[in-house]
Amino acid sequence: MPDLYQIIERPLITEKALTLSGQNQYGFVVHKDANKHQIKEAVETLFTQPDGKPLTVATVNTINLKPKVKRFRAFGRVSVGKAGGIKKAFVTLVAGQTIQIYEGV
């Protein structure tokens, strides 16, 4: 069971995630064993609104990305390995609330 501070690994900063932030949806890379209830609790406790009030999460959507197969040559042979997969969570906040982590990016 991951700790509250280990659930959210980092914010997801991509073009799609920045576009969704205008619709009160924010993306995060989360721990692989975290479920939606734990993600909701972590976002509500770790982040606050700009005026200091706590956040209210409306919905949480998660997706597991499979690891990619990588091939490389070493000493005349082809080796195969895998790059680790990640779990993404898209959190929708109640209307009128924002997370300051995305401001100015």
Protein Blocks (a to p, Z undefined) as FASTA:
>chain_A
ZZfklmpmbdcddfklmmmmmnopacddddfkbcfklmmmmmmmmpccfkopacddfbdc
ddddddddddddeehiacdddddddddddddddehiacfklgoZZ
